[in-house]
Amino acid sequence: MGTAVLPLSALDLDGATESYYDVEKLIYKICHDFQKRFGGDFDELVADANSYYMKAYCAKTFDSTKSRFSTWVRNAVWRGLLDSHTRARR
């Protein structure tokens, strides 16, 4: 039986947790704005937003020469929520 491979090392997980605490209020604001515009359950939006944040953080697509970290997080989370909203409407 093989060992499970974790997607994040312990150092990456600490970095993800630390950066999450830096943008936690931003994620809640994004969810609140999204709920005002499109509706939906706030708790589900927050759960989805956290998932999209972690996916974006693990993908390591952030480039500090192109944008600020908060702008990158906002775009990643908003687009993820919008994609899931569009898929649910179909």
TIKELO-998894 format. One record per residue (C-alpha): residue in one letter; residue number from 1; z, y, x. Coordinates in nm, 4 decimals. Layout:
+------+-----+----------+----------+----------+
: type : seq :        z :        y :        x :
+------+-----+----------+----------+----------+
:    A : NUM :        Z :        Y :        X :
...
+------+-----+----------+----------+----------+
REM end
This chain:
+------+-----+----------+----------+----------+
: type : seq :        z :        y :        x :
+------+-----+----------+----------+----------+
:    M :   1 :   0.0000 :   0.0000 :   0.0000 :
:    G :   2 :  -0.1031 :   0.3390 :   0.1426 :
:    T :   3 :   0.1060 :   0.6465 :   0.1628 :
:    A :   4 :   0.0465 :   0.9380 :  -0.0683 :
:    V :   5 :  -0.1162 :   1.2411 :   0.0866 :
:    L :   6 :   0.0329 :   1.5681 :  -0.0269 :
:    P :   7 :  -0.2086 :   1.8584 :  -0.0698 :
:    L :   8 :   0.0270 :   2.1052 :   0.0991 :
:    S :   9 :   0.2382 :   2.0601 :   0.4074 :
:    A :  10 :   0.5988 :   2.1727 :   0.3996 :
:    L :  11 :   0.5062 :   2.4976 :   0.5775 :
:    D :  12 :   0.2209 :   2.5649 :   0.3352 :
:    L :  13 :   0.4497 :   2.4976 :   0.0409 :
:    D :  14 :   0.7044 :   2.7450 :   0.1774 :
:    G :  15 :   0.4260 :   3.0010 :   0.2189 :
:    A :  16 :   0.2972 :   2.9358 :  -0.1318 :
:    T :  17 :   0.6466 :   2.9726 :  -0.2749 :
:    E :  18 :   0.7156 :   3.2905 :  -0.0810 :
:    S :  19 :   0.3853 :   3.4506 :  -0.1780 :
:    Y :  20 :   0.4365 :   3.3395 :  -0.5392 :
:    Y :  21 :   0.7632 :   3.5315 :  -0.5531 :
:    D :  22 :   0.5744 :   3.8355 :  -0.4243 :
:    V :  23 :   0.3205 :   3.8203 :  -0.7098 :
:    E :  24 :   0.5305 :   3.6655 :  -0.9875 :
:    K :  25 :   0.5562 :   3.9919 :  -1.1843 :
:    L :  26 :   0.1818 :   4.0455 :  -1.1410 :
:    I :  27 :   0.1127 :   3.7014 :  -1.2894 :
:    Y :  28 :   0.3346 :   3.7807 :  -1.5893 :
:    K :  29 :   0.1520 :   4.1132 :  -1.6355 :
:    I :  30 :  -0.1857 :   3.9378 :  -1.6223 :
:    C :  31 :  -0.0669 :   3.6901 :  -1.8866 :
:    H :  32 :   0.0676 :   3.9685 :  -2.1068 :
:    D :  33 :  -0.2598 :   4.1633 :  -2.0824 :
:    F :  34 :  -0.4604 :   3.8477 :  -2.1500 :
:    Q :  35 :  -0.2476 :   3.7667 :  -2.4541 :
:    K :  36 :  -0.2937 :   4.1186 :  -2.5935 :
:    R :  37 :  -0.6695 :   4.0900 :  -2.5557 :
:    F :  38 :  -0.7384 :   3.7267 :  -2.6504 :
:    G :  39 :  -0.4175 :   3.5970 :  -2.8105 :
:    G :  40 :  -0.2542 :   3.2659 :  -2.7329 :
:    D :  41 :   0.0908 :   3.1343 :  -2.6537 :
:    F :  42 :   0.2517 :   3.3303 :  -2.3704 :
:    D :  43 :   0.4329 :   3.0310 :  -2.2204 :
:    E :  44 :   0.1101 :   2.8287 :  -2.2063 :
:    L :  45 :  -0.0701 :   3.1210 :  -2.0473 :
:    V :  46 :   0.1993 :   3.1502 :  -1.7797 :
:    A :  47 :   0.1807 :   2.7772 :  -1.7085 :
:    D :  48 :  -0.1990 :   2.7937 :  -1.6780 :
:    A :  49 :  -0.1782 :   3.1079 :  -1.4654 :
:    N :  50 :   0.0642 :   2.9409 :  -1.2253 :
:    S :  51 :  -0.1744 :   2.6487 :  -1.1983 :
:    Y :  52 :  -0.4699 :   2.8763 :  -1.1249 :
:    Y :  53 :  -0.2657 :   3.0647 :  -0.8670 :
:    M :  54 :  -0.1783 :   2.7425 :  -0.6849 :
:    K :  55 :  -0.5408 :   2.6233 :  -0.6972 :
:    A :  56 :  -0.6584 :   2.9517 :  -0.5488 :
:    Y :  57 :  -0.3826 :   2.9529 :  -0.2864 :
:    C :  58 :  -0.4632 :   2.5954 :  -0.1800 :
:    A :  59 :  -0.8353 :   2.6733 :  -0.1602 :
:    K :  60 :  -0.7554 :   2.9369 :   0.1038 :
:    T :  61 :  -1.0428 :   3.1615 :  -0.0016 :
:    F :  62 :  -0.8545 :   3.4862 :   0.0569 :
:    D :  63 :  -1.0122 :   3.7210 :   0.3109 :
:    S :  64 :  -0.7961 :   4.0209 :   0.3981 :
:    T :  65 :  -1.0996 :   4.2169 :   0.5199 :
:    K :  66 :  -1.2531 :   4.2097 :   0.1708 :
:    S :  67 :  -0.9604 :   4.2758 :  -0.0628 :
:    R :  68 :  -0.5871 :   4.3068 :  -0.0989 :
:    F :  69 :  -0.3908 :   3.9905 :  -0.1748 :
:    S :  70 :  -0.2819 :   4.1201 :  -0.5166 :
:    T :  71 :  -0.6420 :   4.1947 :  -0.6163 :
:    W :  72 :  -0.7479 :   3.8475 :  -0.5094 :
:    V :  73 :  -0.4648 :   3.6894 :  -0.7100 :
:    R :  74 :  -0.5464 :   3.8973 :  -1.0157 :
:    N :  75 :  -0.9129 :   3.7980 :  -1.0081 :
:    A :  76 :  -0.8393 :   3.4294 :  -0.9491 :
:    V :  77 :  -0.5821 :   3.4076 :  -1.2292 :
:    W :  78 :  -0.7731 :   3.6225 :  -1.4806 :
:    R :  79 :  -1.0981 :   3.4321 :  -1.4262 :
:    G :  80 :  -0.9176 :   3.1004 :  -1.4567 :
:    L :  81 :  -0.7552 :   3.2030 :  -1.7837 :
:    L :  82 :  -1.0853 :   3.3362 :  -1.9118 :
:    D :  83 :  -1.2659 :   3.0123 :  -1.8210 :
:    S :  84 :  -1.0071 :   2.8018 :  -2.0032 :
:    H :  85 :  -1.0217 :   3.0351 :  -2.3051 :
:    T :  86 :  -1.4016 :   3.0109 :  -2.3147 :
:    R :  87 :  -1.3914 :   2.6295 :  -2.2856 :
:    A :  88 :  -1.1366 :   2.6080 :  -2.5692 :
:    R :  89 :  -1.3575 :   2.8152 :  -2.7976 :
:    R :  90 :  -1.6585 :   2.5849 :  -2.7553 :
+------+-----+----------+----------+----------+
REM end
